[in-house]
Amino acid sequence: MAFIGSPELVVATAFAGSIDFDPRRDGIAHDGGEFRFAPPSGDELPQAGFDSGESGYIAPPADGSDVEVVIVPESNRLERLTPFPAWDGRDLTDLTLLLKTQGKTTTDHISPAGAWLRFRGHLGNISGNLFAGGVNAFGGGTGTTLNQLSGEADQPVNAVARDYKEGGVRWAAVGDENYGEGSSREHAAMELRHLGGVVVIARSFARIAETNLKKQGLLALTFSDPADYELIGETDKLSILGVAELAPERPLELRIEHADGSSETVSVNHTYTEAQVEWFRAGSALNMISGRV
Amino acid sequence: MHEPDMIERVAAAYGRLREGVAAGRERVDRPLTLAEKIFFGHFVDPRNQPLRRGEDHAELAPDRVALQDATAQMALLQFELAGLERVMAPTTVHCDHLIQAQVGAAADLARAVDENEEVYTFLRSAAARYGAGFWKPGSGIIHQVVLENYAFPGGMMIGTDSHTPNAGGLGMVAIGVGGADAVDVMAGIGWGVTMPRLIGVHLTGELDGWTTPKDVIIRVAGELTVKGGTGAIVEYFGPGVASLSATGRGTITNMGAEIGATTSLFPFDERTAAYLESTERAEIAALAREHAEYLRADDGVEAARAEVFDRVIEIDLSTLEPAWVGPHTPDLRNTVDVIGAFMAEQSYPTEVTNALIGSCTNSSYEDISRAADIARQATEAGLELQAPLLVTPGSEQIRATTERDGQLATFERAGGDGAGERLRAVHWAVEAGGCGGGRAEHDCDLVQPQFPGTQRCEPEYVGVHWESGAGGGDGVRGFD
């Protein structure tokens, strides 16, 4: 149990030994008598000026272009990033569903913190937590999904995503209401892209998470009719149509091909601005800045 | 002064402030608050920026970026992908979050350097490569170092830490963000927030006796609750402001993070100038004096406060009482005269088992000096501490100065020779247990102070900690 008060009050209370102590009125029994504090006093600023002590500052050189950015090769905490590829100019067709989450899908469901934060500088390693907290809409398992390449059920989502990536299978994730609420941690978007994700379709997004997905070159889409979330089956193939014409305030189409051979097409919305469309085309916002298009 | 061009940059920021406020006056036909002036001075397009509070998206150009060592890793890795030679806004990297407080200053620091060496080496080299300043482990808690070196009245900065608003005590709009936002500003992608609502805190009267700046924010938190500041800037104004020191104002704006506020803000005055001068920034103080009218709310705001702000809280400092908040939440307030009755009602034990002062919220020279005065009074009378007292200076500068001036020795004397393990004044590494993480990132696992069965997340707060009845203390979630 912890309480917060001013430093003066905390120190007085540490001498009194009980929080039930009003230093303005109460005394502390001592030597057969009673000690009372006078109100605290102290200088606002040091009369002799500040002593900077042992300075911990290192200024950057005027020209840093010769400085090597050091990442030890065997590091498991740091990994240099490689730019995500630019959009290939085509519609996103026949996407495999990696995971459809049900209920809350916060950043901590998508990329849990805790011990994983040790790897926050290593995208490959921290991606081991991808959707570890996500509740699978088909069967309700947490952090697991069907591996559609091997047919194995209840596999860790990150392992399935890695299989898909290695197999050249592009995948989509489907989320529920307010996908990505909570932290602004960029890993929750980067990990998806790193493991081969191309689109997240949700009933709705938390704003920061939606922007982070856009920055990393994913498509962040919402069902125009939130009830269409229910249409998505576990082994359905998803196609996003009209991507070449992606423009502000112009919905795209989502074609859902069900396992039984039937299909349907619904409208999906987005909030891309013209600048954000360029991020998507370039593969990421930073690709756009670097001119690496 | 750590950056050779800092004066020129501040002067240029004041030029934009003048122009932005001029544009604002053409658009807003009433007195302007300080927050509005600083926003107009930092809008990308002050003439056309939509202004509806809580609705429109503001495109802003912050003056600075501050990164802590946890979020800086991915931020700098990403920045490499931008293909730029240098950061587009002045940036500093602060090694504070990866230090764990366990034993004491020297040992904690040594262990942190050992465990995190590869991370520190990367951050230092990346900072040098891309033109960012680098603060080694041991130099201080990020926002304390920012306050001492970089914050300036009328400026705007973002920092990857929830207590970035500390700089609001000097009149800077300082907003805590995630690493992705920091990358955007460093790479020149642009940055923005939803136009904040404005909450005004009208201060009258004068602080006195046992009442401190901490009691002001405790009172505000009690009224607004932990969510009441969400999406809002809390601006302090009125004649009572003058009775608060610049660093005391920093305590208030720092802890404003606990009510969810986007940031909190105080006007510039002579006490701000005195702090700038004392921290070797007399030229910035002089520039601020020249621009004083842009660095405080218009005179008419006080009279028109009900119309100008979305909400107004009135506080008479002369009648404000010292108080505690807690347990479990920073908006449960009890003044010191009624805390005993509250504890009895809840059947909580009242024995203090640990006490902590300093760290990120209350680490000023004034705080440490006043707290040391209390310790001196008690020690001179022959009293002994009834619980371990942990003292955590927020920066190397505060540590060195309070060591030189004797305050730290006073705390050590209070610990008492041979008084036993329980009666010890421990002095932590300056950041140890410092700040548990940004608002967006609850990195509580980075902070593990060695308190018997107590909290993890809130050691940056001055607090009284004791074991609860069952299973040890349970910490105070939501405080980081």
Chai-1 contact restraints between the chains, C-beta under 6 A:
chainA,res_idxA,chainB,res_idxB,connection_type,confidence,min_distance_angstrom,max_distance_angstrom,comment,restraint_id
A,M1,B,P327,contact,1.0,0.0,6.0,A-B,restraint_1
A,M1,B,W466,contact,1.0,0.0,6.0,A-B,restraint_2
A,M1,B,S468,contact,1.0,0.0,6.0,A-B,restraint_3
A,M1,B,G473,contact,1.0,0.0,6.0,A-B,restraint_4
A,A2,B,G326,contact,1.0,0.0,6.0,A-B,restraint_5
A,A2,B,P327,contact,1.0,0.0,6.0,A-B,restraint_6
A,A2,B,Q455,contact,1.0,0.0,6.0,A-B,restraint_7
A,A2,B,E458,contact,1.0,0.0,6.0,A-B,restraint_8
A,A2,B,G463,contact,1.0,0.0,6.0,A-B,restraint_9
A,A2,B,H465,contact,1.0,0.0,6.0,A-B,restraint_10
A,A2,B,V476,contact,1.0,0.0,6.0,A-B,restraint_11
A,F3,B,W324,contact,1.0,0.0,6.0,A-B,restraint_12
A,F3,B,G326,contact,1.0,0.0,6.0,A-B,restraint_13
A,F3,B,G463,contact,1.0,0.0,6.0,A-B,restraint_14
A,F3,B,V464,contact,1.0,0.0,6.0,A-B,restraint_15
A,I4,B,V325,contact,1.0,0.0,6.0,A-B,restraint_16
A,I4,B,G326,contact,1.0,0.0,6.0,A-B,restraint_17
A,I4,B,Y461,contact,1.0,0.0,6.0,A-B,restraint_18
A,I4,B,G463,contact,1.0,0.0,6.0,A-B,restraint_19
A,G5,B,W324,contact,1.0,0.0,6.0,A-B,restraint_20
A,S6,B,T212,contact,1.0,0.0,6.0,A-B,restraint_21
A,S6,B,K214,contact,1.0,0.0,6.0,A-B,restraint_22
A,P7,B,I357,contact,1.0,0.0,6.0,A-B,restraint_23
A,P7,B,N362,contact,1.0,0.0,6.0,A-B,restraint_24
A,P7,B,D367,contact,1.0,0.0,6.0,A-B,restraint_25
A,P7,B,A371,contact,1.0,0.0,6.0,A-B,restraint_26
A,P7,B,V462,contact,1.0,0.0,6.0,A-B,restraint_27
A,E8,B,R370,contact,1.0,0.0,6.0,A-B,restraint_28
A,E8,B,A371,contact,1.0,0.0,6.0,A-B,restraint_29
A,E8,B,I374,contact,1.0,0.0,6.0,A-B,restraint_30
A,L9,B,P322,contact,1.0,0.0,6.0,A-B,restraint_31
A,V10,B,A355,contact,1.0,0.0,6.0,A-B,restraint_32
A,V10,B,I357,contact,1.0,0.0,6.0,A-B,restraint_33
A,V10,B,V462,contact,1.0,0.0,6.0,A-B,restraint_34
A,V10,B,V464,contact,1.0,0.0,6.0,A-B,restraint_35
A,V11,B,A371,contact,1.0,0.0,6.0,A-B,restraint_36
A,V11,B,I374,contact,1.0,0.0,6.0,A-B,restraint_37
A,V11,B,A375,contact,1.0,0.0,6.0,A-B,restraint_38
A,A12,B,I374,contact,1.0,0.0,6.0,A-B,restraint_39
A,T13,B,V352,contact,1.0,0.0,6.0,A-B,restraint_40
A,T13,B,V464,contact,1.0,0.0,6.0,A-B,restraint_41
A,A14,B,A355,contact,1.0,0.0,6.0,A-B,restraint_42
A,A14,B,L385,contact,1.0,0.0,6.0,A-B,restraint_43
A,A14,B,A387,contact,1.0,0.0,6.0,A-B,restraint_44
A,A14,B,L389,contact,1.0,0.0,6.0,A-B,restraint_45
A,F15,B,A378,contact,1.0,0.0,6.0,A-B,restraint_46
A,F15,B,L383,contact,1.0,0.0,6.0,A-B,restraint_47
A,G17,B,V352,contact,1.0,0.0,6.0,A-B,restraint_48
A,G17,B,Q386,contact,1.0,0.0,6.0,A-B,restraint_49
A,S18,B,T350,contact,1.0,0.0,6.0,A-B,restraint_50
A,I19,B,I339,contact,1.0,0.0,6.0,A-B,restraint_51
A,I19,B,T350,contact,1.0,0.0,6.0,A-B,restraint_52
A,I19,B,V464,contact,1.0,0.0,6.0,A-B,restraint_53
A,D20,B,G340,contact,1.0,0.0,6.0,A-B,restraint_54
A,D20,B,T350,contact,1.0,0.0,6.0,A-B,restraint_55
A,D22,B,V336,contact,1.0,0.0,6.0,A-B,restraint_56
A,D22,B,D337,contact,1.0,0.0,6.0,A-B,restraint_57
A,P23,B,W210,contact,1.0,0.0,6.0,A-B,restraint_58
A,R24,B,W210,contact,1.0,0.0,6.0,A-B,restraint_59
A,H30,B,L383,contact,1.0,0.0,6.0,A-B,restraint_60
A,F35,B,A381,contact,1.0,0.0,6.0,A-B,restraint_61
A,F37,B,Q377,contact,1.0,0.0,6.0,A-B,restraint_62
A,P39,B,G209,contact,1.0,0.0,6.0,A-B,restraint_63
A,P39,B,W210,contact,1.0,0.0,6.0,A-B,restraint_64
A,P40,B,R370,contact,1.0,0.0,6.0,A-B,restraint_65
A,P40,B,D373,contact,1.0,0.0,6.0,A-B,restraint_66
A,P40,B,I374,contact,1.0,0.0,6.0,A-B,restraint_67
A,S41,B,D373,contact,1.0,0.0,6.0,A-B,restraint_68
A,G42,B,E366,contact,1.0,0.0,6.0,A-B,restraint_69
A,G42,B,S369,contact,1.0,0.0,6.0,A-B,restraint_70
A,G42,B,R370,contact,1.0,0.0,6.0,A-B,restraint_71
A,G42,B,D373,contact,1.0,0.0,6.0,A-B,restraint_72
A,D43,B,S369,contact,1.0,0.0,6.0,A-B,restraint_73
A,E44,B,S245,contact,1.0,0.0,6.0,A-B,restraint_74
A,E44,B,E366,contact,1.0,0.0,6.0,A-B,restraint_75
A,L45,B,S278,contact,1.0,0.0,6.0,A-B,restraint_76
A,L45,B,Y365,contact,1.0,0.0,6.0,A-B,restraint_77
A,P46,B,Y365,contact,1.0,0.0,6.0,A-B,restraint_78
A,P46,B,T401,contact,1.0,0.0,6.0,A-B,restraint_79
A,F50,B,Q397,contact,1.0,0.0,6.0,A-B,restraint_80
A,F50,B,T401,contact,1.0,0.0,6.0,A-B,restraint_81
A,D51,B,A400,contact,1.0,0.0,6.0,A-B,restraint_82
A,D51,B,T401,contact,1.0,0.0,6.0,A-B,restraint_83
A,D51,B,R404,contact,1.0,0.0,6.0,A-B,restraint_84
A,S52,B,Q397,contact,1.0,0.0,6.0,A-B,restraint_85
A,G53,B,E396,contact,1.0,0.0,6.0,A-B,restraint_86
A,G53,B,Q397,contact,1.0,0.0,6.0,A-B,restraint_87
A,G53,B,A400,contact,1.0,0.0,6.0,A-B,restraint_88
A,G56,B,W135,contact,1.0,0.0,6.0,A-B,restraint_89
A,G56,B,K136,contact,1.0,0.0,6.0,A-B,restraint_90
A,G56,B,G138,contact,1.0,0.0,6.0,A-B,restraint_91
A,G56,B,S139,contact,1.0,0.0,6.0,A-B,restraint_92
A,G56,B,E396,contact,1.0,0.0,6.0,A-B,restraint_93
A,Y57,B,H2,contact,1.0,0.0,6.0,A-B,restraint_94
A,Y57,B,W135,contact,1.0,0.0,6.0,A-B,restraint_95
A,I58,B,F134,contact,1.0,0.0,6.0,A-B,restraint_96
A,P60,B,A128,contact,1.0,0.0,6.0,A-B,restraint_97
A,P60,B,G131,contact,1.0,0.0,6.0,A-B,restraint_98
A,P60,B,A132,contact,1.0,0.0,6.0,A-B,restraint_99
A,G64,B,A128,contact,1.0,0.0,6.0,A-B,restraint_100
A,G64,B,R129,contact,1.0,0.0,6.0,A-B,restraint_101
A,G64,B,G131,contact,1.0,0.0,6.0,A-B,restraint_102
A,V67,B,A128,contact,1.0,0.0,6.0,A-B,restraint_103
A,V67,B,R129,contact,1.0,0.0,6.0,A-B,restraint_104
A,V69,B,S125,contact,1.0,0.0,6.0,A-B,restraint_105
A,V69,B,A126,contact,1.0,0.0,6.0,A-B,restraint_106
A,V69,B,R129,contact,1.0,0.0,6.0,A-B,restraint_107
A,V70,B,T121,contact,1.0,0.0,6.0,A-B,restraint_108
A,V70,B,F122,contact,1.0,0.0,6.0,A-B,restraint_109
A,V70,B,S125,contact,1.0,0.0,6.0,A-B,restraint_110
A,I71,B,F122,contact,1.0,0.0,6.0,A-B,restraint_111
A,V72,B,E118,contact,1.0,0.0,6.0,A-B,restraint_112
A,S75,B,E118,contact,1.0,0.0,6.0,A-B,restraint_113
A,L78,B,F122,contact,1.0,0.0,6.0,A-B,restraint_114
A,L81,B,L77,contact,1.0,0.0,6.0,A-B,restraint_115
A,L81,B,L81,contact,1.0,0.0,6.0,A-B,restraint_116
A,P83,B,L81,contact,1.0,0.0,6.0,A-B,restraint_117
A,G114,B,D445,contact,1.0,0.0,6.0,A-B,restraint_118
A,L117,B,D443,contact,1.0,0.0,6.0,A-B,restraint_119
A,R120,B,Q73,contact,1.0,0.0,6.0,A-B,restraint_120
A,R120,B,M74,contact,1.0,0.0,6.0,A-B,restraint_121
A,G121,B,Q73,contact,1.0,0.0,6.0,A-B,restraint_122
A,S183,B,A440,contact,1.0,0.0,6.0,A-B,restraint_123
A,S183,B,E441,contact,1.0,0.0,6.0,A-B,restraint_124
A,S184,B,G178,contact,1.0,0.0,6.0,A-B,restraint_125
A,S184,B,A440,contact,1.0,0.0,6.0,A-B,restraint_126
A,E186,B,G179,contact,1.0,0.0,6.0,A-B,restraint_127
A,E186,B,A180,contact,1.0,0.0,6.0,A-B,restraint_128
A,N212,B,A180,contact,1.0,0.0,6.0,A-B,restraint_129
A,A285,B,I189,contact,1.0,0.0,6.0,A-B,restraint_130
A,L286,B,L81,contact,1.0,0.0,6.0,A-B,restraint_131
A,L286,B,A82,contact,1.0,0.0,6.0,A-B,restraint_132
A,I289,B,A82,contact,1.0,0.0,6.0,A-B,restraint_133
A,I289,B,A187,contact,1.0,0.0,6.0,A-B,restraint_134
A,S290,B,A82,contact,1.0,0.0,6.0,A-B,restraint_135
A,S290,B,G83,contact,1.0,0.0,6.0,A-B,restraint_136
